[in-house]
Amino acid sequence: MKRRLLFLVFLCVCATACVPGGAAASEIKPVNETLPITAFTDEELAKGEPIGWEVHPGICRKILKKAQPRVLELDGKRILQVKTADDGLVLLRKVGRKANQYPLLGWSWKVSNVLPQSREKEEGGDDYPAAVCIVYAKKFMGITHHIRGLIYVWGSNVTAGERYTSPCDERFRIIVVQGGPEGVGQWFQHKVNHPQDYLIEFGEVPDRVYAVGIQTNTDRTHGEVEGNYADIVLSRY
């Protein structure tokens, strides 16, 4: 029942495009062979907040206390930063493209620390310093359905290369890209073939990418962390 309720909440959020400051979701414009997700504008930099992103209530559970995202310049990049203190944030940017149009997902991230108390494979214990999410969906008569997701994470007590089903929602698969404290405080760049990962995890070819987003949360471990994201992009090559 609880999972069903979260699913309905998710659909409501998708339909109403609830974004920071009440801004309407804006279309992402292709640049050459790419679809940039975090190409922050001068306006966003001046406001210090992202425009056209949806605040998601929480993939496994409703995050009651939301952290505030910031757009700023750091280390020569325009970045999205989330600082948490016993709270968290899942933020999505609508894409609405066929999955095979842009099969590569790339990003850079940096975290301040890991979360030793996190129990990633247990329901209710899964906090992450950083995660990049890609959400897939189909549409029938204008209704979004068949929602699935891949969540690429920097974990605390899991090892790079591990894959597992979300402990609270079998529609989401976790893929550990980095694990543990090694590299904390440094930028790392990653690129994955997301349709290939989807095929491995779900045994079928994905239809459409509904959204790409980020997740940083410490609402279960009651800790603090700073997650920094940059260069999130879907590309053809």
Secondary structure by P-SEA (a helix, b strand, c coil): caaaaaaaaaaaaaaaccccccccbbbbbbcccccccccccaaaaaacccccccccccccccccbbbbbbbbbccccbbbbbbbccccbbbbbbbbcccccccccccccccccccccccccccccccccbbbbbbbbccccccccccccccccccccccccccccccccccbbbbbcccccccccbbbbbbbaaaaaaaaacccccccccccbbbbbcccccbbbbbbbcccccccc
